[in-house]
């Protein structure tokens, strides 16, 4: 019995995994099924394909099943989780059972033979190789058993066994083997990609972490050691400690920047043009060059900015800065081997709007220029993922522009970003042309925030940030504990919810909270996650979270998000009427 359960679970897991990467395939198959099953029967009614067997009572369930398959987006939430098992039954009935039964009942009519062959091909397309074999064998055996149970044995068309069954089985076997080989090749490609991605992150983050460790140890060594007495520290020693701590802070910034770059490169989603605003090219360049986390002052001294003529373009500042970060990172990579190399970033309004990043490094071979912007192609960097320049091209094309590269071996490499003109009269926002002023202080009036995170260290960091904002804090170690605190009557002003925790995740805890009766289900929830991929953000918002914060949390962003979700006029009476839980200290 246990072996059967494991086998069944394995089949279900394989089928689910087969459709995870293409969630709309079953929807479209449902549409095709409704049209095909209906159209073929209408053709029969015209007399052009007179049936020997009227299959209307078998065809109607097939049409209805396919229709429900196509209407998945309108399934109620409690029923939607049964969609995959339902689709499995629909594919089995319509393609593996009904098609061969039609052939048998029509004694091998040519049109039914074609239909059965098409059905076999679709089964191969819609299922993994294990379920393909199970469906074909089970469906053919079921249709044969039904035919023999309702018809005399002498009417059984032996050609079904002698010819069409072997042919279908050969087709299925060939398709299954092909899919199995293709799947193995895809898994190997993904393994190499993940290996390169992990290596890239490890390489980029290891150096900053080593720098942080060195700075902390150096600063610690400078502390005077004694027996607890007050010791005067010379000013030059304090200055040296400050420099070491500043270097550690910069190194931390560099590590976070590397992670952001890598995640942006992995994300293949197009930029949302509705969020584009007028930007100053010169301002974006200065921002990128100033904020890039250089490894040393020597690196920074090799980068020069030349503004020949500024221009305005429609785009997203973060994406533009990340493009320039990528190009700077690639150019600076070769400085140790080419110590005399220099990097120039030019902004030119004529003859076209463009930003040019030129380095006098090793150059790129002409035969490799054509593949430079393809994904998973990395040149000269063993730990590279080959995603950075592909991201640059996607972002530039989203801006309506383009990126190209010119290079000569041993002389230079030059990347040119071209931009279309901004609409007439468009002006960059003031916040882009000057430093963003500090956000005004927000008074939260000592309200209580529930912090849910399985890491005590993370809770301590968030708690410190909240206390700086004059907020009280209640802690929960996991989603179940957070729900218990709410069910016991606590009504925090807002909840900061970690996404990944043991037991139930932040997504599941928020979904359960939204199903609670009011007012508990109206408490604002902000997600906390180290993962900034769009799919995670969209998943959080889809279950009712009110915002998404990435770790490490920036104090000004935390304050702004809490101020946004806390509608104080709306929530004041509720929070004052309900007793707040005792804050942890």
Secondary structure as UniProt FT lines:
FT   HELIX           2..20
FT   TURN            23..24
FT   HELIX           25..45
FT   TURN            46..49
FT   HELIX           56..70
FT   HELIX           72..74
FT   HELIX           77..80
FT   TURN            81..82
FT   HELIX           83..91
FT   HELIX           92..97
FT   HELIX           98..105
FT   TURN            106..107
FT   HELIX           110..126
FT   HELIX           129..150
FT   HELIX           153..155
FT   HELIX           160..165
FT   HELIX           166..222
FT   HELIX           235..266
FT   HELIX           273..275
FT   STRAND          277..280
FT   HELIX           281..291
FT   HELIX           297..301
FT   STRAND          303..307
FT   STRAND          312..315
FT   HELIX           317..333
FT   TURN            334..337
FT   TURN            339..340
FT   STRAND          343..348
FT   STRAND          354..359
FT   HELIX           366..369
FT   TURN            370..373
FT   TURN            375..376
FT   TURN            382..383
FT   HELIX           388..398
FT   TURN            399..400
FT   STRAND          402..408
FT   TURN            409..411
FT   STRAND          412..418
FT   TURN            424..425
FT   HELIX           430..433
FT   TURN            445..446
FT   STRAND          448..452
FT   HELIX           456..468
FT   TURN            469..470
FT   STRAND          472..476
FT   HELIX           479..487
FT   TURN            488..489
FT   STRAND          494..498
FT   HELIX           506..514
FT   TURN            518..519
FT   HELIX           520..522
FT   STRAND          524..529
FT   HELIX           534..542
FT   TURN            543..544
FT   STRAND          547..550
FT   HELIX           555..565
FT   HELIX           568..577
//
